[in-house]
């Protein structure tokens, strides 16, 4: 089973082709928003989910292990196939978790091929399963944390570093104080 691929990218109609050494290319489906950000001939590394059916073998790619784990979790809901799961994951892990925790049916039904009944089923089945994913740190941000994140992203800091710094801050302070403290820490980290 293929678990990870790295190589040069060639964009096709609705998937990417990853050229690896030895002249082998793998056709991999990725989420629509990620597909738009990829450039031809770009070097890429993806975690891979291999989906096997009687009549097909398909590869689905993810930027990190967290997204792959969440994809597998969403795929475990009966009635959800890999393309629907990929579209759900493509909205972002934080938005997905918040939608499940808030029982936001409209979030899920806004995704193509997800009706109200399937949206309710996804929420019911994932609500109990997300409790066991604390190690993935998929919990949604508080409003204060989200405001700080948005401000720091607007200043051009990388999102992965922002999340690391957010964990070290006392979020009971005002947003302005948090932004100042975060900018200091991020400036030292870069």
Secondary structure, 3 states (H helix, E strand, C coil): CCCEEEEEEEECCCCEEEECCCCCEEEEECCHHHHHHCCCCCEEEEEEEEEECCCCEEEEEECCHHHHHHHHHHHCCCCCCHHHHHHHHCCCHHHHHHHHHCCCHHHHHCCCCCCHHHHHHHHHHHHHHHHHHHHHCCCCCCHHHHHHHHHHHHCCCCHHHHHHHHCCCCCCCCHHHHHHHHHHHHHHHC
